[in-house]
Amino acid sequence: MEFVLTIVGDDDAYRALDEETGNAMYAGHIAFMDEAKAAGVAIPYSAELAPPSTARTLRADGTVTDGPFAETKEQLGGFYVLEVDDIEEALGWARKIPLLPGDSIEVRPAK
């Protein structure tokens, strides 16, 4: 089964990251992907997303607005798609993803 792991965190915290902490986070994500692949977990796709200020939102009526769909201090920072047997295994892998204090990961099956 495919599971999407979305990483959500505080927009201000992401913007305030110093170079050392940012580099450590990247290294942690590389280590996570290497560990998953070594264990035979397929990661067909993953991505870090650009800041919310770069987004455009298309509404059902065709209106396009700048920025994310709602005013919020949190942002979707990135995601992984994992191919694993069940949600418990997906949660186990989610626990290994490096996070900043206050971040969270939503684990949801793909249809």
QUINORQUI-V793290 format. One record per residue. N is the residue number from 0. RES is the residue in three letters. SS is DSSP state (H for helix, E for strand, - for the rest). PHI is phi in degrees with one decimal (NA if undefined). NEAR is the number of other C-alpha atoms within 10 Angstrom. Layout:
N/RES/SS/PHI/NEAR, N/RES/SS/PHI/NEAR
This chain:
0/MET/-/NA/12, 1/GLU/E/-97.8/19, 2/PHE/E/-126.1/23, 3/VAL/E/-103.2/21, 4/LEU/E/-108.0/24, 5/THR/E/-100.7/20, 6/ILE/E/-102.7/21, 7/VAL/E/-120.7/19, 8/GLY/E/-151.0/21, 9/ASP/E/-74.8/18, 10/ASP/H/-58.4/16, 11/ASP/H/-62.6/11, 12/ALA/H/-65.4/15, 13/TYR/H/-63.5/15, 14/ARG/H/-68.6/9, 15/ALA/-/-89.3/10, 16/LEU/-/-59.5/13, 17/ASP/-/-82.3/10, 18/GLU/H/-60.1/9, 19/GLU/H/-63.2/8, 20/THR/H/-66.1/12, 21/GLY/H/-59.8/13, 22/ASN/H/-63.7/12, 23/ALA/H/-65.8/12, 24/MET/H/-63.3/17, 25/TYR/H/-58.8/12, 26/ALA/H/-60.8/12, 27/GLY/H/-64.0/16, 28/HIS/H/-69.0/16, 29/ILE/H/-62.9/14, 30/ALA/H/-62.6/15, 31/PHE/H/-59.4/17, 32/MET/H/-64.6/19, 33/ASP/H/-62.7/13, 34/GLU/H/-64.3/14, 35/ALA/H/-62.7/16, 36/LYS/H/-63.7/12, 37/ALA/H/-63.8/10, 38/ALA/-/-86.6/9, 39/GLY/-/85.8/11, 40/VAL/-/-84.7/17, 41/ALA/E/-77.7/15, 42/ILE/E/-120.8/17, 43/PRO/E/-63.9/10, 44/TYR/E/-160.0/10, 45/SER/E/-152.2/15, 46/ALA/E/-161.1/11, 47/GLU/E/-90.4/11, 48/LEU/-/-98.9/13, 49/ALA/-/-66.9/12, 50/PRO/-/-60.0/15, 51/PRO/H/-56.3/17, 52/SER/H/-63.0/9, 53/THR/H/-90.9/10, 54/ALA/-/-81.7/14, 55/ARG/E/-128.8/13, 56/THR/E/-115.6/14, 57/LEU/E/-99.9/13, 58/ARG/-/-93.7/10, 59/ALA/-/-57.6/7, 60/ASP/-/-84.0/6, 61/GLY/-/93.5/8, 62/THR/-/-69.0/8, 63/VAL/E/-115.4/11, 64/THR/E/-122.1/12, 65/ASP/E/-75.9/12, 66/GLY/-/86.4/14, 67/PRO/-/-70.9/17, 68/PHE/-/-68.1/13, 69/ALA/-/-148.4/7, 70/GLU/-/-71.8/8, 71/THR/-/-157.3/10, 72/LYS/-/-85.5/10, 73/GLU/E/-92.7/16, 74/GLN/E/-138.5/20, 75/LEU/E/-81.1/20, 76/GLY/E/-88.2/19, 77/GLY/E/174.5/16, 78/PHE/E/-158.3/19, 79/TYR/E/-127.7/20, 80/VAL/E/-110.7/21, 81/LEU/E/-115.5/25, 82/GLU/E/-105.6/19, 83/VAL/-/-137.4/17, 84/ASP/-/-71.7/12, 85/ASP/-/-157.5/12, 86/ILE/H/-66.9/15, 87/GLU/H/-64.1/11, 88/GLU/H/-66.7/13, 89/ALA/H/-61.0/23, 90/LEU/H/-63.5/16, 91/GLY/H/-59.6/10, 92/TRP/H/-69.7/19, 93/ALA/H/-59.4/21, 94/ARG/-/-63.0/11, 95/LYS/-/-92.5/15, 96/ILE/-/-76.6/18, 97/PRO/-/-68.2/18, 98/LEU/-/-132.8/16, 99/LEU/-/-85.3/14, 100/PRO/-/-54.7/9, 101/GLY/-/90.8/10, 102/ASP/-/-71.1/16, 103/SER/E/-145.0/17, 104/ILE/E/-128.1/19, 105/GLU/E/-92.8/13, 106/VAL/E/-112.0/21, 107/ARG/E/-138.8/15, 108/PRO/E/-65.5/15, 109/ALA/-/-85.6/12, 110/LYS/-/-87.2/6
